[in-house]
């Protein structure tokens, strides 16, 4: 394994780890202009490993002395996947100066963003998918993807306002599941459901909006279990789904709850719905 010890923290190859915002990474501004999809940072051996498993191309690695032995085999996989990817070895102090992070879960790796999938590519052959509307919290997004992978979802669709699944902290919370579950961003902006839901119907999907309404059916209603193809639609953390989204869907579904609790965190609700309906 070949390591580059750091003597110059201004090395331009380190910019993805310190000098670029998430938006700049996504656009690849001033860095690897040959890749139109931009870049993202993967944190921890598990995330890096699952990105490699998915065929995502690594650009470089930054590892501090505390994680070198732990992540040695992953770093060797990176170098095998792209022999031109430099591996920067930093002291703990250098690592903090470069990244600003006091605590990490392992090595950091810079990757080229994969080409985005189309909605039709995700739903082709799928029986159960999740549709996420305006979920903006990275921890919730990552947890939903982790549950989707573990509990049998075949794909995930996200609206334009949803958090970026490849964002470092989101991918870390997902334990790399963002590379295991096919996903696509729904095109357009604003009121997406009146356009997409009919398209899902044409593909044979029933649509279930998770919302608390007087006409909601329970999660264990036989109508849901009988659906050959089902899209489970979940809304933003605060306001839930838009009225137009609920109106466009076939079913409005709730999770029966006790002790006058009227709602759950969207990631918790997603896990329960996936378990019951997958």
MIDOSE-1310 file (N, C-alpha, C; in nm, 2 decimals, decimal comma, always signed):
residues 278
xxxx	+0,09/-0,12/+0,00/+0,00/+0,00/+0,00/+0,09/+0,12/+0,00; +0,07/+0,21/-0,09/+0,15/+0,33/-0,11/+0,08/+0,45/-0,05; +0,14/+0,52/+0,05/+0,09/+0,63/+0,12/+0,16/+0,76/+0,09; +0,09/+0,87/+0,08/+0,15/+1,00/+0,07/+0,14/+1,08/+0,20
xxxx	+0,26/+1,10/+0,27/+0,26/+1,17/+0,39/+0,25/+1,32/+0,36; +0,17/+1,39/+0,44/+0,14/+1,53/+0,41/+0,24/+1,62/+0,47; +0,30/+1,70/+0,39/+0,39/+1,81/+0,43/+0,33/+1,95/+0,39; +0,25/+1,95/+0,29/+0,18/+2,07/+0,24/+0,03/+2,05/+0,24
xxxx	-0,03/+2,12/+0,34/-0,18/+2,10/+0,36/-0,25/+2,18/+0,25; -0,18/+2,26/+0,17/-0,24/+2,34/+0,06/-0,25/+2,26/-0,07; -0,21/+2,14/-0,07/-0,21/+2,06/-0,19/-0,35/+2,06/-0,25; -0,36/+2,10/-0,37/-0,50/+2,12/-0,43/-0,58/+1,99/-0,44
xxxx	-0,51/+1,88/-0,44/-0,58/+1,75/-0,44/-0,66/+1,73/-0,31; -0,63/+1,81/-0,21/-0,70/+1,79/-0,08/-0,83/+1,88/-0,08; -0,85/+1,96/-0,18/-0,96/+2,06/-0,18/-1,10/+1,99/-0,15; -1,13/+1,87/-0,21/-1,26/+1,81/-0,18/-1,28/+1,78/-0,03
xxxx	-1,17/+1,77/+0,05/-1,19/+1,74/+0,19/-1,20/+1,86/+0,28; -1,17/+1,98/+0,22/-1,17/+2,10/+0,30/-1,22/+2,22/+0,24; -1,18/+2,24/+0,11/-1,21/+2,37/+0,04/-1,33/+2,38/-0,04; -1,42/+2,28/-0,04/-1,53/+2,28/-0,13/-1,66/+2,26/-0,05
xxxx	-1,76/+2,34/-0,08/-1,89/+2,31/-0,02/-1,96/+2,19/-0,08; -2,07/+2,15/-0,02/-2,14/+2,03/-0,08/-2,19/+2,06/-0,22; -2,23/+2,19/-0,24/-2,28/+2,22/-0,38/-2,16/+2,22/-0,48; -2,05/+2,27/-0,43/-1,93/+2,27/-0,52/-1,88/+2,13/-0,55
xxxx	-1,89/+2,04/-0,45/-1,86/+1,90/-0,48/-1,95/+1,84/-0,58; -2,08/+1,87/-0,56/-2,18/+1,81/-0,66/-2,16/+1,86/-0,80; -2,11/+1,99/-0,81/-2,09/+2,04/-0,94/-1,94/+2,01/-0,99; -1,86/+1,97/-0,90/-1,72/+1,94/-0,94/-1,64/+2,07/-0,97
xxxx	-1,67/+2,18/-0,91/-1,62/+2,31/-0,95/-1,47/+2,31/-0,93; -1,40/+2,33/-1,05/-1,25/+2,35/-1,04/-1,18/+2,22/-1,01; -1,24/+2,11/-1,02/-1,18/+1,98/-0,98/-1,23/+1,87/-1,07; -1,15/+1,80/-1,14/-1,19/+1,69/-1,23/-1,30/+1,73/-1,32
xxxx	-1,27/+1,83/-1,40/-1,38/+1,88/-1,49/-1,42/+1,78/-1,60; -1,34/+1,67/-1,61/-1,38/+1,56/-1,70/-1,49/+1,48/-1,65; -1,53/+1,50/-1,53/-1,65/+1,42/-1,48/-1,77/+1,51/-1,46; -1,86/+1,51/-1,55/-1,98/+1,61/-1,54/-2,07/+1,58/-1,42
xxxx	-2,06/+1,47/-1,35/-2,15/+1,44/-1,24/-2,10/+1,50/-1,11; -1,97/+1,55/-1,10/-1,92/+1,60/-0,98/-1,87/+1,49/-0,89; -1,85/+1,53/-0,76/-1,79/+1,44/-0,66/-1,87/+1,43/-0,54; -1,84/+1,33/-0,45/-1,89/+1,33/-0,32/-1,79/+1,26/-0,23
xxxx	-1,80/+1,28/-0,10/-1,71/+1,23/+0,00/-1,78/+1,12/+0,08; -1,71/+1,00/+0,08/-1,76/+0,89/+0,16/-1,68/+0,88/+0,29; -1,75/+0,86/+0,40/-1,69/+0,85/+0,53/-1,71/+0,71/+0,59; -1,60/+0,64/+0,63/-1,60/+0,51/+0,70/-1,58/+0,40/+0,60
xxxx	-1,52/+0,30/+0,65/-1,49/+0,18/+0,57/-1,61/+0,12/+0,51; -1,72/+0,11/+0,59/-1,84/+0,05/+0,53/-1,90/+0,13/+0,41; -1,90/+0,26/+0,43/-1,95/+0,34/+0,31/-1,86/+0,33/+0,19; -1,73/+0,34/+0,21/-1,64/+0,33/+0,10/-1,65/+0,19/+0,04
xxxx	-1,66/+0,08/+0,12/-1,67/-0,05/+0,07/-1,79/-0,07/-0,02; -1,91/-0,02/+0,03/-2,03/-0,03/-0,05/-2,03/+0,05/-0,18; -1,97/+0,17/-0,17/-1,95/+0,25/-0,29/-1,87/+0,17/-0,40; -1,76/+0,11/-0,35/-1,68/+0,03/-0,44/-1,76/-0,09/-0,49
xxxx	-1,83/-0,16/-0,41/-1,91/-0,27/-0,45/-2,01/-0,23/-0,56; -2,06/-0,10/-0,56/-2,15/-0,05/-0,66/-2,08/-0,01/-0,79; -1,95/-0,02/-0,79/-1,87/+0,03/-0,91/-1,84/+0,17/-0,92; -1,86/+0,25/-0,80/-1,83/+0,39/-0,81/-1,68/+0,41/-0,81
xxxx	-1,63/+0,51/-0,89/-1,49/+0,52/-0,91/-1,43/+0,62/-0,80; -1,33/+0,57/-0,73/-1,26/+0,65/-0,63/-1,16/+0,75/-0,69; -1,15/+0,87/-0,63/-1,06/+0,97/-0,68/-0,93/+0,98/-0,59; -0,96/+0,97/-0,46/-0,85/+0,98/-0,36/-0,90/+0,93/-0,22
xxxx	-0,81/+0,92/-0,13/-0,84/+0,88/+0,01/-0,76/+0,97/+0,10; -0,83/+1,01/+0,21/-0,76/+1,08/+0,32/-0,78/+1,00/+0,45; -0,67/+0,95/+0,51/-0,68/+0,87/+0,63/-0,59/+0,93/+0,74; -0,64/+0,93/+0,86/-0,55/+0,98/+0,97/-0,49/+0,85/+1,04
xxxx	-0,39/+0,88/+1,11/-0,31/+0,77/+1,17/-0,39/+0,68/+1,26; -0,50/+0,73/+1,32/-0,59/+0,65/+1,41/-0,66/+0,54/+1,34; -0,69/+0,56/+1,21/-0,77/+0,47/+1,13/-0,70/+0,38/+1,03; -0,57/+0,40/+1,01/-0,50/+0,34/+0,91/-0,50/+0,19/+0,92
xxxx	-0,47/+0,13/+1,04/-0,47/-0,01/+1,05/-0,61/-0,07/+1,03; -0,71/+0,00/+1,08/-0,85/-0,05/+1,08/-0,90/-0,05/+0,93; -0,86/+0,05/+0,85/-0,92/+0,06/+0,72/-0,82/+0,02/+0,61; -0,71/-0,05/+0,65/-0,61/-0,09/+0,55/-0,66/-0,17/+0,43
xxxx	-0,75/-0,27/+0,46/-0,80/-0,35/+0,35/-0,89/-0,27/+0,26; -0,96/-0,18/+0,31/-1,05/-0,09/+0,22/-0,96/+0,00/+0,14; -0,86/+0,05/+0,20/-0,77/+0,14/+0,12/-0,70/+0,06/+0,01; -0,67/-0,06/+0,03/-0,61/-0,15/-0,07/-0,71/-0,17/-0,18
xxxx	-0,84/-0,19/-0,15/-0,94/-0,20/-0,25/-0,95/-0,08/-0,34; -0,94/+0,04/-0,27/-0,95/+0,17/-0,35/-0,83/+0,17/-0,45; -0,71/+0,14/-0,40/-0,60/+0,14/-0,49/-0,61/+0,04/-0,61; -0,67/-0,07/-0,58/-0,70/-0,17/-0,68/-0,80/-0,12/-0,78
xxxx	-0,90/-0,05/-0,73/-1,01/+0,00/-0,82/-0,96/+0,11/-0,91; -0,87/+0,20/-0,85/-0,81/+0,31/-0,93/-0,67/+0,33/-0,89; -0,57/+0,27/-0,95/-0,43/+0,28/-0,91/-0,38/+0,42/-0,91; -0,45/+0,51/-0,98/-0,40/+0,65/-0,98/-0,46/+0,73/-0,87
xxxx	-0,54/+0,67/-0,78/-0,60/+0,75/-0,67/-0,50/+0,76/-0,56; -0,46/+0,88/-0,53/-0,36/+0,90/-0,42/-0,42/+0,87/-0,28; -0,34/+0,82/-0,19/-0,39/+0,79/-0,05/-0,31/+0,88/+0,04; -0,37/+0,98/+0,09/-0,30/+1,08/+0,18/-0,31/+1,04/+0,32
xxxx	-0,19/+1,03/+0,39/-0,18/+0,99/+0,53/-0,15/+1,11/+0,61; -0,24/+1,13/+0,71/-0,23/+1,25/+0,79/-0,22/+1,22/+0,94; -0,15/+1,30/+1,02/-0,16/+1,29/+1,16/-0,30/+1,33/+1,20; -0,33/+1,30/+1,33/-0,46/+1,34/+1,38/-0,48/+1,50/+1,37
xxxx	-0,37/+1,57/+1,40/-0,38/+1,71/+1,40/-0,39/+1,76/+1,26; -0,32/+1,71/+1,16/-0,33/+1,75/+1,02/-0,47/+1,72/+0,97; -0,53/+1,60/+1,01/-0,66/+1,57/+0,97/-0,77/+1,67/+1,01; -0,75/+1,71/+1,14/-0,85/+1,81/+1,19/-0,83/+1,95/+1,12
xxxx	-0,70/+1,98/+1,09/-0,68/+2,11/+1,03/-0,74/+2,11/+0,88; -0,73/+2,00/+0,82/-0,78/+1,99/+0,68/-0,93/+1,99/+0,68; -0,99/+1,90/+0,76/-1,14/+1,87/+0,75/-1,22/+1,96/+0,85; -1,16/+1,99/+0,96/-1,24/+2,05/+1,07/-1,32/+1,95/+1,15
xxxx	-1,31/+1,83/+1,12/-1,38/+1,72/+1,19/-1,31/+1,68/+1,32; -1,37/+1,68/+1,43/-1,31/+1,62/+1,55/-1,33/+1,47/+1,56; -1,44/+1,42/+1,51/-1,47/+1,28/+1,52/-1,52/+1,23/+1,38; -1,46/+1,12/+1,34/-1,50/+1,06/+1,21/-1,51/+0,91/+1,24
xxxx	-1,58/+0,84/+1,15/-1,60/+0,69/+1,17/-1,50/+0,61/+1,08; -1,39/+0,68/+1,03/-1,29/+0,61/+0,96/-1,23/+0,69/+0,85; -1,17/+0,63/+0,75/-1,11/+0,71/+0,64/-1,22/+0,78/+0,56; -1,17/+0,88/+0,49/-1,25/+0,96/+0,40/-1,21/+0,92/+0,26
xxxx	-1,30/+0,91/+0,17/-1,26/+0,89/+0,03/-1,35/+0,98/-0,06; -1,28/+1,04/-0,16/-1,35/+1,12/-0,26/-1,38/+1,03/-0,38; -1,51/+1,04/-0,42/-1,55/+0,95/-0,54/-1,61/+1,04/-0,64; -1,61/+0,99/-0,77/-1,69/+1,05/-0,87/-1,84/+1,01/-0,86
xxxx	-1,92/+1,11/-0,87/-2,07/+1,08/-0,85/-2,11/+0,99/-0,97; -2,19/+0,89/-0,94/-2,24/+0,81/-1,05/-2,34/+0,89/-1,14; -2,35/+0,85/-1,26/-2,46/+0,91/-1,35/-2,59/+0,89/-1,28; -2,68/+0,98/-1,28/-2,81/+0,97/-1,22/-2,90/+0,87/-1,29
xxxx	-2,98/+0,79/-1,22/-3,08/+0,70/-1,28/-3,20/+0,78/-1,31; -3,28/+0,73/-1,41/-3,41/+0,78/-1,44/-3,51/+0,71/-1,36; -3,63/+0,77/-1,34/-3,74/+0,71/-1,26/-3,77/+0,57/-1,32; -3,79/+0,57/-1,45/-3,83/+0,44/-1,52/-3,73/+0,33/-1,49
xxxx	-3,60/+0,36/-1,48/-3,50/+0,26/-1,46/-3,52/+0,20/-1,32; -3,56/+0,29/-1,22/-3,58/+0,24/-1,08/-3,70/+0,16/-1,07; -3,81/+0,19/-1,13/-3,93/+0,12/-1,11/-3,95/+0,00/-1,20; -3,86/-0,01/-1,30/-3,87/-0,13/-1,39/-3,84/-0,26/-1,31
xxxx	-3,93/-0,35/-1,30/-3,92/-0,48/-1,23/-3,93/-0,47/-1,08; -3,96/-0,35/-1,03/-3,97/-0,33/-0,88/-4,12/-0,37/-0,84; -4,13/-0,42/-0,72/-4,26/-0,45/-0,66/-4,30/-0,36/-0,55; -4,20/-0,31/-0,48/-4,22/-0,22/-0,37/-4,12/-0,11/-0,37
xxxx	-4,17/+0,02/-0,38/-4,08/+0,13/-0,38/-4,12/+0,23/-0,28; -4,03/+0,32/-0,24/-4,06/+0,43/-0,15/-4,05/+0,56/-0,23; -4,14/+0,65/-0,20/-4,14/+0,78/-0,26/-4,13/+0,88/-0,15; -4,02/+0,96/-0,15/-3,99/+1,06/-0,04/-4,02/+1,20/-0,09
xxxx	-4,11/+1,27/-0,02/-4,14/+1,41/-0,05/-4,07/+1,51/+0,04; -3,98/+1,58/-0,01/-3,92/+1,69/+0,07/-3,86/+1,65/+0,20; -3,80/+1,54/+0,21/-3,73/+1,50/+0,33/-3,59/+1,56/+0,33; -3,58/+1,66/+0,42/-3,46/+1,75/+0,41/-3,35/+1,72/+0,52
xxxx	-3,38/+1,63/+0,62/-3,29/+1,60/+0,73/-3,20/+1,49/+0,68; -3,07/+1,51/+0,69/-2,98/+1,41/+0,64/-2,99/+1,28/+0,72; -3,01/+1,29/+0,85/-3,02/+1,17/+0,93/-3,14/+1,09/+0,90; -3,25/+1,15/+0,88/-3,37/+1,08/+0,84/-3,36/+1,02/+0,70
xxxx	-3,30/+1,09/+0,61/-3,28/+1,04/+0,47/-3,19/+0,91/+0,48; -3,08/+0,92/+0,55/-2,99/+0,81/+0,56/-3,06/+0,69/+0,63; -3,13/+0,71/+0,73/-3,20/+0,61/+0,80/-3,31/+0,54/+0,72; -3,38/+0,62/+0,64/-3,48/+0,56/+0,55/-3,41/+0,47/+0,45
xxxx	-3,30/+0,51/+0,39/-3,23/+0,43/+0,29/-3,18/+0,30/+0,36; -3,13/+0,31/+0,48/-3,09/+0,19/+0,55/-3,20/+0,09/+0,57; -3,32/+0,14/+0,61/-3,43/+0,06/+0,63/-3,48/+0,00/+0,50; -3,48/+0,08/+0,39/-3,52/+0,04/+0,26/-3,44/-0,08/+0,21
xxxx	-3,30/-0,07/+0,24/-3,22/-0,18/+0,20/-3,24/-0,31/+0,28; -3,26/-0,29/+0,41/-3,28/-0,40/+0,51/-3,41/-0,47/+0,50; -3,52/-0,39/+0,46/-3,65/-0,44/+0,47/-3,72/-0,46/+0,34; -3,65/-0,47/+0,23/-3,70/-0,52/+0,11/-3,76/-0,42/+0,01
xxxx	-3,72/-0,29/+0,02/-3,77/-0,20/-0,08/-3,68/-0,22/-0,21; -3,74/-0,22/-0,32/-3,67/-0,24/-0,45/-3,61/-0,11/-0,51; -3,66/+0,01/-0,46/-3,61/+0,13/-0,51/-3,67/+0,25/-0,43; -3,61/+0,37/-0,45/-3,65/+0,49/-0,38/-3,66/+0,60/-0,48
xxxx	-3,76/+0,68/-0,48/-3,77/+0,80/-0,56/-3,78/+0,92/-0,47; -3,70/+1,02/-0,50/-3,70/+1,14/-0,41/-3,74/+1,27/-0,49; -3,81/+1,36/-0,43/-3,85/+1,48/-0,49/-3,72/+1,57/-0,50; -3,73/+1,68/-0,58/-3,61/+1,76/-0,60/-3,57/+1,83/-0,47
xxxx	-3,66/+1,85/-0,38/-3,62/+1,92/-0,25/-3,56/+1,83/-0,15; -3,56/+1,70/-0,17/-3,51/+1,61/-0,07/-3,36/+1,62/-0,06; -3,31/+1,59/+0,06/-3,16/+1,59/+0,09/-3,09/+1,50/-0,01; -2,97/+1,54/-0,04/-2,88/+1,46/-0,14/-2,84/+1,33/-0,07
xxxx	-2,88/+1,21/-0,12/-2,84/+1,09/-0,06/-2,69/+1,06/-0,05; -2,62/+1,12/-0,15/-2,47/+1,10/-0,15/-2,40/+1,20/-0,06; -2,47/+1,29/+0,01/-2,40/+1,38/+0,10/-2,33/+1,29/+0,21; -2,22/+1,34/+0,25/-2,13/+1,26/+0,34/-2,20/+1,20/+0,46
xxxx	-2,27/+1,29/+0,54/-2,34/+1,24/+0,66/-2,46/+1,16/+0,63; -2,53/+1,18/+0,52/-2,64/+1,10/+0,49/-2,60/+0,96/+0,45; -2,50/+0,95/+0,37/-2,44/+0,82/+0,33/-2,39/+0,74/+0,45; -2,33/+0,82/+0,54/-2,27/+0,75/+0,66/-2,39/+0,69/+0,75
xxxx	-2,49/+0,77/+0,77/-2,60/+0,72/+0,85/-2,67/+0,60/+0,78; -2,67/+0,60/+0,65/-2,73/+0,49/+0,58/-2,64/+0,37/+0,58; -2,52/+0,38/+0,63/-2,42/+0,27/+0,63/-2,39/+0,22/+0,49; -2,40/+0,31/+0,39/-2,37/+0,28/+0,26/-2,49/+0,23/+0,18
xxxx	-2,60/+0,22/+0,24/-2,72/+0,17/+0,17/-2,76/+0,25/+0,05; -2,72/+0,38/+0,05/-2,75/+0,46/-0,07/-2,69/+0,41/-0,20; -2,59/+0,32/-0,18/-2,53/+0,26/-0,30/-2,59/+0,12/-0,33; -2,68/+0,07/-0,24/-2,73/-0,06/-0,25/-2,87/-0,06/-0,31
xxxx	-2,95/+0,05/-0,28/-3,09/+0,06/-0,32/-3,09/+0,15/-0,44; -3,14/+0,11/-0,56/-3,15/+0,20/-0,67/-3,24/+0,32/-0,64; -3,20/+0,44/-0,68/-3,28/+0,56/-0,65/-3,27/+0,66/-0,76; -3,37/+0,74/-0,77/-3,37/+0,85/-0,87/-3,44/+0,97/-0,82
xxxx	-3,40/+1,08/-0,87/-3,47/+1,21/-0,83/-3,58/+1,24/-0,93; -3,70/+1,27/-0,88/-3,81/+1,30/-0,96/-3,79/+1,43/-1,04; -3,81/+1,44/-1,17/-3,78/+1,56/-1,24/-3,88/+1,67/-1,21; -3,84/+1,79/-1,24/-3,94/+1,90/-1,21/-3,92/+1,95/-1,07
xxxx	-4,02/+2,04/-1,03/-4,02/+2,09/-0,90/-4,16/+2,12/-0,86; -4,18/+2,14/-0,73/-4,31/+2,18/-0,68/-4,41/+2,06/-0,68; -4,52/+2,08/-0,74/-4,63/+1,98/-0,72/-4,61/+1,86/-0,81; -4,53/+1,76/-0,77/-4,49/+1,65/-0,85/-4,59/+1,54/-0,87
xxxx	-4,68/+1,52/-0,76/-4,76/+1,40/-0,76/-4,86/+1,39/-0,88; -4,93/+1,50/-0,92/-5,02/+1,49/-1,03/-4,96/+1,44/-1,16; -4,83/+1,45/-1,17/-4,77/+1,40/-1,29/-4,71/+1,26/-1,27; -4,65/+1,24/-1,16/-4,58/+1,11/-1,14/-4,68/+1,00/-1,10
xxxx	-4,78/+1,03/-1,02/-4,87/+0,92/-0,97/-4,94/+0,85/-1,09; -4,99/+0,93/-1,19/-5,05/+0,86/-1,30/-4,95/+0,77/-1,38; -4,82/+0,82/-1,38/-4,72/+0,74/-1,45/-4,70/+0,61/-1,37; -4,70/+0,61/-1,24/-4,69/+0,49/-1,15/-4,81/+0,40/-1,18
xxxx	-4,93/+0,46/-1,19/-5,05/+0,38/-1,22/-5,03/+0,30/-1,35; -4,98/+0,37/-1,45/-4,96/+0,31/-1,58/-4,86/+0,19/-1,57; -4,77/+0,20/-1,48/-4,67/+0,09/-1,46/-4,73/-0,02/-1,37; -4,85/+0,00/-1,32/-4,91/-0,10/-1,24/-4,90/-0,09/-1,09
xxxx	-4,85/+0,03/-1,04/-4,84/+0,06/-0,90/-4,96/+0,11/-0,84; -5,00/+0,06/-0,72/-5,09/+0,13/-0,63/-5,01/+0,22/-0,55; -5,07/+0,33/-0,50/-4,99/+0,43/-0,43/-5,06/+0,46/-0,29; -4,97/+0,45/-0,19/-5,02/+0,46/-0,05/-4,95/+0,58/+0,02
xxxx	-5,03/+0,69/+0,05/-4,98/+0,81/+0,11/-4,99/+0,79/+0,26; -4,87/+0,80/+0,33/-4,87/+0,78/+0,48/-4,91/+0,92/+0,54; -5,03/+0,92/+0,59/-5,08/+1,05/+0,65/-5,19/+1,02/+0,75; -5,21/+1,11/+0,84/-5,32/+1,10/+0,94/-5,44/+1,17/+0,89
xxxx	-5,54/+1,10/+0,84/-5,66/+1,16/+0,79/-5,78/+1,07/+0,85; -5,90/+1,14/+0,85/-6,02/+1,06/+0,89/-6,05/+0,94/+0,81; -6,01/+0,95/+0,68/-6,04/+0,84/+0,59/-5,92/+0,75/+0,57; -5,82/+0,76/+0,66/-5,70/+0,67/+0,65/-5,73/+0,53/+0,68
xxxx	-5,67/+0,43/+0,61/-5,69/+0,29/+0,65/-5,56/+0,25/+0,73; -5,57/+0,14/+0,80/-5,46/+0,09/+0,88/-5,36/+0,03/+0,80; -5,24/+0,02/+0,85/-5,12/-0,03/+0,77/-5,14/-0,18/+0,74; -5,23/-0,25/+0,82/-5,25/-0,39/+0,79/-5,37/-0,42/+0,71
xxxx	-5,43/-0,32/+0,65/-5,55/-0,34/+0,57/-5,52/-0,44/+0,45; -5,60/-0,54/+0,43/-5,58/-0,63/+0,32/-5,56/-0,57/+0,18; -5,62/-0,45/+0,16/-5,61/-0,39/+0,03/-5,46/-0,36/+0,00; -5,38/-0,33/+0,10/-5,24/-0,30/+0,08/-5,16/-0,43/+0,05
xxxx	-5,19/-0,53/+0,13/-5,12/-0,66/+0,11/-5,15/-0,72/-0,03; -5,27/-0,69/-0,08/-5,30/-0,75/-0,21/-5,24/-0,68/-0,33; -5,19/-0,56/-0,31/-5,13/-0,49/-0,42/-5,01/-0,56/-0,48; -5,01/-0,59/-0,60/-4,90/-0,65/-0,67/-4,77/-0,56/-0,67
xxxx	-4,80/-0,43/-0,70/-4,69/-0,34/-0,70/-4,74/-0,22/-0,62; -4,65/-0,17/-0,53/-4,70/-0,07/-0,43/-4,59/+0,04/-0,41; -4,63/+0,16/-0,42/-4,54/+0,28/-0,39/-4,59/+0,34/-0,25; -4,50/+0,34/-0,16/-4,52/+0,39/-0,02/-4,47/+0,54/-0,02
xxxx	-4,56/+0,63/+0,00/-4,52/+0,78/-0,01/-4,51/+0,84/+0,12; -4,40/+0,90/+0,16/-4,37/+0,96/+0,29/-4,33/+1,10/+0,27; -4,38/+1,18/+0,37/-4,36/+1,33/+0,36/-4,25/+1,39/+0,45; -4,24/+1,51/+0,44/-4,14/+1,59/+0,51/-4,16/+1,58/+0,66
xxxx	-4,05/+1,61/+0,74/-4,05/+1,58/+0,88/-4,15/+1,67/+0,95; -4,18/+1,79/+0,91/-4,27/+1,88/+0,99/-4,41/+1,87/+0,94; -4,44/+1,90/+0,82/-4,58/+1,91/+0,77/-4,63/+1,79/+0,71; -4,55/+1,69/+0,69/-4,60/+1,57/+0,62/-4,62/+1,59/+0,47
xxxx	-4,71/+1,51/+0,41/-4,74/+1,52/+0,27/-4,83/+1,64/+0,23; -4,81/+1,69/+0,11/-4,90/+1,79/+0,06/-5,04/+1,73/+0,04; -5,14/+1,82/+0,05/-5,28/+1,78/+0,02/-5,29/+1,72/-0,12; -5,22/+1,79/-0,22/-5,23/+1,74/-0,36/-5,17/+1,60/-0,38
xxxx	-5,07/+1,57/-0,30/-5,01/+1,44/-0,30/-5,10/+1,33/-0,25; -5,16/+1,36/-0,13/-5,26/+1,27/-0,07/-5,37/+1,25/-0,17; -5,42/+1,35/-0,23/-5,54/+1,34/-0,32/-5,50/+1,26/-0,44; -5,38/+1,26/-0,49/-5,34/+1,19/-0,61/-5,32/+1,04/-0,58
xxxx	-5,30/+1,00/-0,45/-5,27/+0,86/-0,42/-5,40/+0,78/-0,41; -5,39/+0,65/-0,42/-5,50/+0,56/-0,41/-5,55/+0,54/-0,27; -5,45/+0,53/-0,17/-5,49/+0,51/-0,03/-5,42/+0,61/+0,05; -5,49/+0,64/+0,16/-5,42/+0,72/+0,27/-5,41/+0,62/+0,39
xxxx	-5,29/+0,61/+0,44/-5,25/+0,50/+0,53/-5,20/+0,56/+0,66; -5,24/+0,50/+0,77/-5,18/+0,54/+0,90/-5,13/+0,42/+0,98; -5,04/+0,45/+1,07/-4,99/+0,34/+1,16/-5,07/+0,36/+1,29; -5,15/+0,26/+1,33/-5,22/+0,27/+1,45/-5,13/+0,29/+1,57
xxxx	-5,16/+0,39/+1,66/-5,07/+0,42/+1,77/-5,15/+0,43/+1,90; -5,08/+0,41/+2,01/-5,14/+0,41/+2,14/-5,10/+0,53/+2,22; -5,16/+0,55/+2,34/-5,12/+0,65/+2,43/-5,13/+0,79/+2,37; -5,23/+0,81/+2,28/-5,26/+0,94/+2,22/-5,14/+1,00/+2,15
xxxx	-5,04/+0,92/+2,11/-4,93/+0,96/+2,02/-4,99/+0,97/+1,88; -4,97/+1,08/+1,81/-5,04/+1,10/+1,69/-4,94/+1,10/+1,57; -4,81/+1,08/+1,59/-4,72/+1,08/+1,48/-4,59/+1,02/+1,52; -4,51/+0,97/+1,42/-4,38/+0,92/+1,44/-4,28/+1,00/+1,35
xxxx	-4,15/+1,00/+1,39/-4,05/+1,05/+1,31/-4,06/+0,97/+1,17; -4,03/+1,05/+1,06/-4,05/+0,99/+0,93/-3,96/+0,87/+0,91; -3,84/+0,86/+0,96/-3,76/+0,75/+0,95/-3,82/+0,63/+1,02; -3,87/+0,65/+1,14/-3,93/+0,54/+1,22/-4,06/+0,49/+1,14
xxxx	-4,14/+0,58/+1,09/-4,26/+0,54/+1,02/-4,23/+0,47/+0,90; -4,12/+0,51/+0,83/-4,08/+0,44/+0,70/-4,04/+0,29/+0,74; -3,96/+0,27/+0,84/-3,92/+0,14/+0,88/-4,04/+0,05/+0,91; -4,14/+0,10/+0,98/-4,25/+0,02/+1,01/-4,33/-0,01/+0,89
xxxx	-4,35/+0,09/+0,80/-4,43/+0,06/+0,68/-4,35/-0,04/+0,59; -4,22/-0,02/+0,57/-4,15/-0,12/+0,49/-4,16/-0,26/+0,54; -4,14/-0,27/+0,67/-4,15/-0,41/+0,73/-4,29/-0,47/+0,71; -4,39/-0,39/+0,72/-4,53/-0,45/+0,71/-4,56/-0,48/+0,57
xx	-4,52/-0,39/+0,47/-4,57/-0,40/+0,34/-4,47/-0,46/+0,24; -4,35/-0,48/+0,28/-4,26/-0,54/+0,18/-4,28/-0,69/+0,16
